[in-house]
Amino acid sequence: RKIFFQASNPGQFENDSDVLWQRGHVPETIVCHGRVGINTDAPDEALVVCGNAKVMGRVMHPSDSRAKQNIREVDTNEQLRRITQMRLVEYDYKPEFASVMGIKDT
């Protein structure tokens, strides 16, 4: 597998501190020391994709059952009691966030 990147100014950076990409320790990997934005120039997380993402493989999340062991049933009544103690909220997205993220219904 190979990863290709195309830039409007290949190999040119404003200064050496802007060089955040380097080869990874594992073959065929690239490491970015900073935030990555796709279709945005202001990523506020490690990776921000503004648009659709197509995945041609598995996506594993810490909540994925494939990453867990010793999965077992719990006492439903106890869990419902705990849920009633939770703080539940409603909210509206801030307009400046919604417009950047393409959210129409805030």
Secondary structure, 3 states (H helix, E strand, C coil): CCCCCCCCCCCCCCCHHHCCEEECCCCCCEEECCCEEECCCCCCCCEEECCCCCCCCCCCCCCCHHHCCCCCCCCHHHHHHHHHCCCCCCCCCCHHHHHHHCCCCC
